[in-house]
Amino acid sequence: MIILFSCMAASVLLLTAVGFLRPPKLLASRFINRTDRQKLRLAADSLDCLYHKMPYLLSGHVSGRVNGLDINLKLLSGIRLKRLRINVKYYTSANGAFSITKETKLTEFTSQIGIKDIQTHDSYFDSRFFLDAENPDSLISLLGSDTRNKLQNLFEKTEALLIDQSRIIAEFTWDSYFDHQTILTNVRDIIALCTALSGPVETKYRLISIARQDPVYAVRLNALKVLVNSFPMDDSIKNILKDKLSSDDNEERIFSAGLSGSEGMENLHQFILNKNIPDKQVLLIIKSFRDHVFTKSEQALRVLFKSTANREIRQAILSAFSAFGKVKNLDIDDFLINHMADENNEPIKTEIIKCLGACGTIKAAETLHKMQKDTINPIISKALSDAITLIQFRYGRDKTGLLSLSEKKEEEGGLSIFDTKNGDGGQN
């Protein structure tokens, strides 16, 4: 019985394959039919490619060269739907292997567990594609706005997409709307993407082009950072940094100024005085002032310290003052002491004390000593003690006398400077 049933099934499939029987209506949409073949043949003729005769119901195949590129088209039957697979071989100027695929549940999961892909900083693009590369800078340099638009166009039309350094494979769901013109459009879109990904332009100059022209500011900024971190600072990069000092985008301007020496600091100084800037960007500017020890910004930072209630900004300003105090006498004792007296936030108060330790004078040490005798807060007391010690160290190192604490009376603390030139401990 089993042998008889198998023979009957084989006969049905054979008759169906040679065209004497039609498959059931439920399966007909999943197999290649005469109309599908005709569409594929017309596309082959238009592309001046070779149409290959394949077994009925199984697949259709076109191969040839278009615009100097090897292409293969395969129309495949499937369990659920028919699919058109287009494979184009090309050569890119990227350094090293890379791959671009659609985001999937698997790639989303790997991102959640810490395996991050390369980011272009175009949020729309990054949410749809998974990027991997041996040389991330080289891949980023290929993904200008025009290339990203071409990729996003294919994203919308394809069921699956794989792009690497030598080929593009795109898979489309074959439906009744597919005609030979639709096939041609898809082939041309893929060839246009190949052209965008190839070419002789070096990575560096691709990145410069993106940094100057990309419509997405975060992509421009990312390209600029890649340039600065990956290439020597030559005139081409210096020129783009200088141009960015007048950028409409604050973060581009702040980043570029931080790498443009005194000219960049002057630019930021005017910027922070004349603009209502978001707190995040204010912090970046203050950090630049601190890192470059741009003491000219002291007065502007004093004004900002008085006017802001943002704890991070106030701490950043105090950090900048500490850096300034290492190279310049700020005459900032009264300013900081007055704010310390009015400050109720313990972390900010502690930072003010630390700042006085870094740039305060003997006068500040005397005030801190008196405060230490009156405070019962152990954290504040420790900060006061450390600040006094730091002032002692600075004045002991930089001047003839050694600053030290001595008890004048049981109830009254005092500061004195002992001459240690001759080691006799005599008081000046």
N, C-alpha and C positions, 0 to 999 in steps of 0.2 A: 504493500500500500504506500509506504513512504517513497519507494523508488518510482512508482507511478505518478505520485503527486509532484515529485521533483522534475520528472520529465515534462509534465503538463506546464509547470511554471516556466521551465526553460523554453518551451515552445512559444508561450505567450510573449516572453521577453524578446525572443528572436524575431517573431512576427512584428512586434512593436518597433524593434530597432530598424527593420528594413522598410517600415512604413505601411505595412498591410493592416495593422491594428493601431488605433489611437490610444494613448494612455488615459486612464480615468480623469474626469474633469478636475478632481482634487489635486492630482499630480501634474496635470498639464502645465500649470503655471510655473512648475519647478524645473521643467526640462526645456532644452533648447528646441525651438520649432523652426519651421521654414521661414516665417516672418523675421525671427531673430537673426537667422543666418543672412537674410537679404539685407538687413540693416548693417550688419557687420561687413558684408561684402561691399556695400556702397561706401562705407567709411574707408575701407582699404583702398578703393579706387581713388577716392578724393585725396588720400594721403600718399598715393603712388606707392603703396606697400603691397605685400604678397598676402593673399588670403589662402589659408590652408584648409583643405577639406578634412573634416574630422568625423568620427562616428556619430550618427544621428542620436540625439538626445543628450550626448555627453558634454560636448564643448565646441566652441568656435575659436579660431586662432588667426591672428594677423601679425606679421612681423615686417620690419624694414627699417629704413633710415629717414628721419625727418629733421631738417635743419642740422644735419651732420650728427644727429644723435640716434643711437640704436633704440628702437621701441618694440615692445611686444604687447599685444592686446589679447586677452583670453576671456571668452564668455563661458562661464562655468555654471552647470546645474548645481543645485544645493538642496539640502533637506528642507529648508523653509523657503528660500528665495533664490533666484538666479542672480549671479554677480558678474560684473565686468571688472577685470583686473588689468590695470595699465602699469607696465614696468618700463621705465626709461633710464638708460645708463648715461652718465655725464661725468664731468671732472670739475672739481671745485678747487679754489685757491686756498682753502682752509688748511691749516697746519695740524696734522694728526686726525685720527678717527673721531667721528661724532655721530650722534643719532638724534633725530627729532621724531617723536611719536605723539599720538593723542594721549591726553591724560585718561587713565582708566581707574577702576576701583583699586587695582593692584598698586599703581603708581601713587595714588592718593594715600593708600595705606602706608607705603614705604616712606612717604613724606611725614606722616604722623609719627612714625617711630624714629625719625631723625635722619633718614637718608634723603637729603635735599637735592633737588635738581638745580641746574643753572638758571638764574633769573635774569630776564632782560629789563625788569622793572616796568614793563607795560603790563598792568594788572590784568587787563582783558586777555592778552596773549598768554601770559604765564598761567592763567587758570585753565587754559585749554590744551597746552602742550607740555610735554615732558622732554627736557633737554639734557643730554649727556655728552661729554667731550673730553678727549685727552688734553686739549688746549682750550679752556673755556673762553679766553680772550679772543682767540681766532674765531670761534663760533659766534660770539656776541657781535664781532665786527661784521659778520655776514647778515645780521638780522636788523637791517635798517627798516624804516617804516614801509617802504615799497615791498620788501620781501615779506615782512610780517603780514601785510594786507593780502598778498598772494597766498600765504599759508592759511590765513583765516578763511579766505574764500574756499579753499579746498577742504578745510575743516567742516564747513557747513554742508558740503556736497558728498563727502566720503563716509563710508562705513569704517574703513581702516586706512591708516596712512603711516608709511615708514619712509624717512629720508635719512640717508647717510652720506658719506663723502663720495660715493660712486654711483648711487642709484636712487630713484624715487619709485616707490610702489604705492599705488592708490587703488582702493577697491570701492566700487560703487554698487549700490543695489540696482539691479536691472528691473525696470518696471515698464508698464505699457507706454508711458510717456517717452521712453527712450527711442530716439530715432538716430539716423546717422549724423545729423547735425549736432545733436547732443554729444555724441561720441567725439566728434571733431573738436567741439568746444572744450571738452575735458582734456583731450590730448594737448591742445594749444595752451591751456592753463598750466599744465604740468611742464611743458617746454619753456614757458615764460618763467616759471619758478627756477628751472635749471639754469636759465640765463642769469637770473638774479643771484644765484648761489655760486656761479662760476665767474671767471674773469681774472685778469692779471693783477688787479689792484691789491696792494699789500695790506695786511691787517691794520697797521698803524693808520694808513690814510683812509681806510674804511671807517675806523673809529673816529677820526677827525671829522669826517663827513657826517656821521651820526651825531656827534657832539654839537655840531653847528646847526644841523638842519632838521633833526627828527622833531615831529610835532608833539611828542610826549616828553614833558620836561624831565620826568624821572629817568627815562631812557637816555636823554642827553647827559644828565648828571652821571649816570652809571658809566657811560662811555668815556666821559672825562676822567672819572676816577680810575678806570682801567688804563687809560693812556698814561696818567701820572704814575701809577704803580708799576707799569710793565715796560715803560720805555724811558730812555735818557731824556732829561729836560733840555730839549733843543729849542731852536727859535720857533719851529712850527707849533710846539705845545705852549711855549711862552706867549705867543701871539693870540692863541685861542683863549688862554687864561686872561689876558689883558682885555680882550673883547668881552668876556663874560662879566667884567667888573661893572658893566652897564646893563646887564641882563635884567629882564622883567621878572625873572624867577629868583626869589630871595636865596634859596639854597644853592643854586648855581653861583650866584654872586658871592655868597659867604665862603663857599668852598674855594673858589678861584682866588679870592682875596687872601685867604690863608696861605696861598702858595706864591703870592706876588710881592713879598717883602714889604718895605715901608709904604710903597704905593698902595698895596692892598689894605694895609692897616689904616692909612688915611681915608681910604674909601669907606671902610667899615665904620670909622669914627664919625664921618658925616652921616652915614646911613643910620646909625643907632640914635643920633641926635634928632634926625628929621623924620623918622618913620615910626608908625605904630606897628611894631613887629610882633608876631606871635612869640610866646614865651620860649618855645623849643628853639627858635632861630636866635633869640636873644642869648640863650645859653651857648650856642655855637660861636657867636661873636665874642662873648666874654672869654670863652676858652681860647680863641685866637689871640685876644689881647694878652692873656696870661702867658700862653706859649711863646709869643714873640716879645714878651716883656715890654709891651707898648705903653710906657708910663704916661704918655700924653693923654690917654683915655681916663686918667684918674678922676678928673672933675666930673666927667660924664657918668662915670660909675658911681660916684658919690650921690649925684642927683638921682640916679636909678635906684640906688640902695634905699634912699629916703622914700621914694614913691611906690616901690613895689612891695607887695605882701607875699610874693612867691618865695617859698623857702629855698628852693633849688637855686634860684637866681641870686638870692642874697648870699648863699654859701659860695656860689661861683665867684661873686664879686670879692668876697673876703679872701678866697684862694688867689685871685688876681692881685689883690693888695699885698699879700704875703710874698708873691713872686716879685712885685715891684720893689718892695722894701729891701731886697737883696742887692739892688743896684742904685737905689736912690733914697735919700731921706725924704719921706713923704709928708712929714709934719702932720700926722694923721691921728695922734694920740687923743686929742679932745673929741674929734669926730667919732671915733670908735668907743671911747669911754662913755660919752653921752648916750649913744645908742645902746650900749651894754646896760646902762642903768635903767633904761626904759623897756628893755627886752624881757618878755615873759617866756619865750620859747627856749627851753633848755638847750637843744642842739645848736640853735643860732647863737645863743649866749656863749656856748662853749667855743664855737667857731670864731667869734669876735675875740675871745681871750687868746686863742691860738694865733690869730692874726696879730694881736698886740705883741705876743711873744716873738713873732717873726720880724716885725718892723717897728715895734714900739721903742721909746727912748727910756732913759733913767726915770724921767717923770712918770711914764706909764708904769714902770716897775714899782715905784712907790705907791701908786694908786692900787695896783694889783695886790700888793702886800697888805695894805689896809683892808681890802675886800676879803682877803683870805682869812684874816682874823675874825671877821664878822660872819662868814658864811657857815652854814651847817650842812649844806648839800655836798656830799662826798665827791660827786662827779665834778662839780664846779670847783671845789677846793683843789682837786687833783689837777684840773686844767690851769688854775691860777698858779700853782706851784711849778708846773712844767713851763709856763710862760715866763715866770720870774727867772727860772734856771736858764732858759734860752737867752733872755736879755743879758744875764750875767756872763754867759759864754761869749755872746757877741761883743760885749764891751770889754771883756777880759782879753779877747783875742785881738780886737782891733785897736785898743788903746793901751796906754802905759799902765793905768791902774786896773785893779781887779775888783769888780763890783761884788759885794757880799752883803748878807743880812747880819745885823747885830742887834741885840736887845739893848735899847737905851734905858728903858725902864721895864719893869715887870709887865706893865699894862700897855706899853707903847712900843711898837716895832719900828726899827729904823734901818736905813740903808747907808752904807759907807763904802768908800773906795780906799782900799789899802794898797800902798805901793809895794810891789813885789820885785822891784828891780834888783835890790841887794839881798832879798830874802830875809829882811829884818822884821817884817810885819809892821813897820811904822805907819801910822795914819797920816794921810795928807791933810 
